[in-house]
Every structure is written in C-alpha cells, then in structure tokens.
Amino acid sequence: MVQHKGLLLAALTATALTAGCSPAAKPGPAPTTGAPATRSAAGTAPAGSAGPSTGAGDGLPHGEGPIPDVVADAVATAWSERWHATPIPDRRPGIHMTRLTVDFPAAHGQLYMIVERPSAESTAVSMIYCGVIDNSLGVNGYITMTRKIAEQVVAGCAGPALRGDEPKRVTDFLAGHAQPDTTPSCTPTSDGTCPGTSDHQTDLGRFQLVVRTGPKNVSMWLVGRKP
C-alpha cells in the first residue's frame, strides 16, 4: 500500500480533488503520451490555469523508495525531446521534483508531469505524476478518457519509466478506471460543485499505480515502495 504523508510533494490545486462527498477509495498515481502538442510555458502551468503544486493534508501519494531501473534526468530528457519543451526543477526547500506542463489537445486541456527524486543528491525516481486537466468542462464535468487518449498519456508521461509489458498494463488500468465509479451524490458546495473522486490502485511489481478521477481531471501516479 502507498504510505500517505501529511506533507505531500505532488498535489493538484485549482481542480481540487478535495472530496465533498465520499470517494470510492483513498490512494493515487497515472501516465501520459501522444503526438507532440503545442507546448505551454516550459515546465510550468500557463497563467490562470489549474495545475499540480505542493500542499499539505491532501491525502495524495508520495513515493517511499526508488522505482528500480529509472533515472530522473533520463525521464526529464525524454519529456523534453518528446514535447519540445524544457522541464524545470521545483526549487522550494525540501522539494526534489522536476515538472513540465504542455498543452494536450487530445483531451482539450493540459498535461501536467512531475518526476520526484528521494533527495537532492539522488538520481533515482520515487514518484512520477501525470495529470490531465480540462478546465472547459465546468465545475462538475468529467474528462472522457478513451483508450487512445490513455495511450497518449502513458507514452508521453510515464513512458520513459516503463519496461517490458508495463506500458500496456498501465494503459489498461488507466483506461479502465478513468471514469468516476458513480455520479457523486453529495451536497453541492457554495459554488455549485460536488467534487467527488474515484481512486483505484494496483501493484505492478516495480511500483504501485494509482489512478484518481475527479471533476475536470484524471490523474495517475507511479509510486516507489519503501525499501
């Protein structure tokens, strides 16, 4: 099981996955790919858009150990070559991540990517985050994640870390769990939203895979285990 920490290094902000109703489960990771799309500002979310950031108490997963046979710089280099954009490091104290945001026309939104290292000195990867966000869907809209889009997400984000049959297995899981389990049934918040989420996780050997679906977004984490 993923060990959740109160202080999280990878979280979603404006698309807030904070559930106002009960979620189907409680953990979380995901993938990305596709033909190179028009890029946004290198490494960061475009101004005014919702994207991943650091936060506390959000219940999202954090890698407890390295994912075997993956090098953080190699992942970032592969992203740069695929998307023709420059990933940037997160320079806040205690943060050991590199991130990239690109436009993702396949889902009419943006694709957010983060690779996390266990420490500043480490070259290993403890977590990879891939999130698709479409703010045009309104406060309660859900992304339609077809298998083709799931393949693009996996290839474009998680792909550099995957080996053997993992791309197919990750794609199968993402495509199979990218829609909410049920229509959220809860009391809407003051702005009319009902932010229900659905979480699913599976063990793929070298890492745990978590998929989380919420209004306007589908997120995936590849999470390293505790040694």
C-alpha positions in Angstrom: 0.0 0.0 0.0 1.1 3.6 -0.6 2.2 5.3 2.6 0.5 8.7 2.7 2.3 11.6 4.2 0.7 14.7 5.6 3.2 16.9 3.7 2.9 16.0 0.1 5.3 16.8 -2.7 2.8 16.3 -5.6 -0.8 17.5 -5.4 -3.5 19.1 -7.5 -4.7 22.6 -6.7 -7.3 24.5 -8.7 -9.1 21.4 -9.9 -9.2 20.5 -6.3 -9.5 16.8 -5.7 -10.7 17.5 -2.2 -13.8 15.4 -1.9 -17.1 17.0 -0.7 -18.6 13.5 -0.8 -17.1 10.1 0.0 -14.6 8.8 -2.6 -14.5 5.2 -3.8 -11.1 4.6 -2.2 -8.2 6.6 -0.8 -4.7 6.4 -2.5 -3.4 7.6 -6.0 -0.8 7.7 -9.4 -1.0 7.9 -13.5 0.6 8.1 -17.2 0.7 10.2 -20.5 1.7 10.4 -24.2 0.6 11.4 -27.7 2.0 13.2 -30.7 3.8 16.4 -29.6 1.2 19.0 -28.8 1.7 22.8 -28.7 3.6 23.5 -25.5 2.7 25.9 -22.8 5.3 27.9 -20.9 8.2 25.4 -20.3 7.9 23.5 -17.1 5.0 25.4 -15.6 1.3 25.7 -15.9 0.1 28.6 -18.0 -1.0 31.6 -16.0 -4.5 31.3 -14.7 -4.7 27.5 -15.2 -5.0 24.8 -12.6 -2.1 22.5 -12.1 -0.2 20.4 -9.6 1.6 22.1 -6.7 2.8 21.4 -3.2 0.3 21.1 -0.4 -0.3 19.5 3.0 -3.0 17.1 4.1 -4.4 16.4 0.7 -4.1 12.6 1.0 -2.2 12.1 -2.3 0.6 9.5 -2.6 4.2 10.1 -2.1 7.0 7.7 -3.1 8.7 5.9 -0.1 11.5 4.4 -2.1 13.0 4.4 -5.6 11.4 2.8 -8.7 14.0 0.3 -9.9 16.0 1.0 -13.1 14.7 4.5 -13.6 16.9 7.7 -13.7 15.2 11.1 -13.0 17.3 13.0 -15.5 16.5 10.4 -18.2 12.8 10.9 -17.7 13.1 14.7 -17.9 15.2 14.4 -21.0 12.7 12.1 -22.7 9.9 14.6 -21.9 11.9 17.4 -23.3 12.6 15.6 -26.6 9.0 14.4 -27.0 7.3 17.7 -26.1 9.9 20.2 -27.3 9.8 22.0 -24.0 12.1 22.3 -21.1 11.2 20.7 -17.7 12.2 22.8 -14.8 13.2 21.9 -11.2 11.0 22.8 -8.2 13.4 24.8 -6.1 11.4 25.1 -2.9 13.1 23.8 0.3 12.6 20.0 0.7 11.2 19.7 -2.8 13.1 17.4 -5.2 11.0 17.4 -8.3 11.2 18.4 -11.9 8.0 19.3 -13.7 6.7 20.1 -17.2 3.3 21.4 -18.4 2.2 21.1 -22.0 -1.0 21.7 -24.0 -2.8 18.4 -24.6 -5.3 18.8 -27.4 -6.4 15.2 -27.3 -8.2 16.0 -24.0 -8.8 19.7 -24.8 -6.7 20.7 -21.8 -3.2 20.5 -20.3 -0.9 17.6 -19.4 1.0 18.0 -16.1 4.1 15.9 -15.4 6.2 15.6 -12.3 9.2 13.4 -11.6 10.2 13.2 -8.0 13.6 12.2 -6.5 14.1 10.8 -3.0 16.7 13.6 -2.2 18.6 16.4 -3.7 21.6 14.1 -4.3 19.7 11.2 -5.7 19.4 10.3 -9.4 16.6 7.8 -8.6 12.9 8.3 -9.1 10.5 7.9 -6.2 7.3 9.0 -8.0 6.0 10.1 -11.4 2.8 12.1 -11.7 0.8 12.5 -14.8 -2.4 14.6 -14.8 -4.8 15.7 -17.5 -6.9 18.7 -16.7 -9.6 20.3 -18.8 -11.0 23.5 -17.2 -13.5 24.0 -20.0 -15.7 21.2 -18.6 -17.3 23.4 -15.9 -17.5 22.7 -12.2 -18.9 19.2 -12.5 -17.7 17.9 -15.8 -15.6 14.8 -16.2 -13.0 14.0 -18.9 -13.9 11.3 -21.4 -10.7 9.2 -21.3 -10.7 7.0 -24.3 -8.2 4.3 -24.7 -6.4 6.3 -27.4 -6.1 9.2 -25.0 -4.9 6.9 -22.3 -2.2 5.5 -24.6 -1.1 9.1 -25.3 -0.9 9.9 -21.6 1.1 6.8 -20.9 3.5 7.2 -23.8 4.0 10.9 -23.2 4.5 11.0 -19.5 5.1 7.6 -17.8 6.6 6.0 -20.9 10.3 6.7 -20.1 10.0 4.8 -16.8 8.1 1.8 -18.1 9.7 -1.6 -19.1 8.5 -4.7 -20.8 4.7 -5.1 -20.8 4.2 -2.3 -18.4 3.0 0.3 -21.0 0.1 -2.0 -21.9 -0.7 -2.8 -18.3 -0.6 0.8 -17.2 -2.8 1.8 -20.2 -5.3 -0.9 -19.5 -5.6 0.3 -15.9 -5.8 3.9 -16.7 -8.4 3.4 -19.5 -10.4 1.1 -17.2 -10.6 3.4 -14.3 -10.6 6.9 -15.8 -14.3 7.4 -15.3 -15.9 8.1 -11.9 -17.4 4.9 -10.3 -20.7 6.7 -9.7 -22.2 10.1 -10.2 -21.2 11.9 -7.0 -24.1 12.1 -4.6 -23.5 14.9 -2.1 -24.5 18.4 -1.1 -23.0 20.9 -3.5 -20.6 23.5 -2.2 -21.4 27.2 -2.3 -20.1 27.5 -5.8 -22.4 24.6 -7.0 -19.7 22.0 -7.2 -19.9 18.4 -6.0 -16.2 17.4 -6.1 -16.5 13.6 -5.9 -13.4 11.5 -6.7 -12.8 7.8 -7.6 -9.5 6.2 -6.6 -8.1 2.9 -7.8 -4.7 1.3 -7.2 -2.8 -1.8 -8.3 0.6 -3.4 -7.8 2.7 -3.6 -11.0 5.8 -5.1 -9.4 8.3 -2.3 -9.7 5.9 0.3 -8.5 2.3 0.9 -7.3 0.0 2.5 -9.9 -2.8 4.8 -8.7 -5.5 6.5 -10.8 -7.7 9.2 -9.5 -10.7 10.7 -11.3 -12.4 13.9 -10.3 -14.2 16.8 -11.9 -12.2 18.2 -14.9 -9.2 15.9 -14.3 -7.8 12.4 -14.5 -4.5 11.8 -12.5 -2.1 9.0 -12.4 0.9 8.2 -10.1 3.7 5.6 -10.4 4.9 5.3 -6.8 8.0 3.8 -5.5 7.8 1.5 -2.4 9.6 1.7 0.8 12.9 -0.2 0.6 
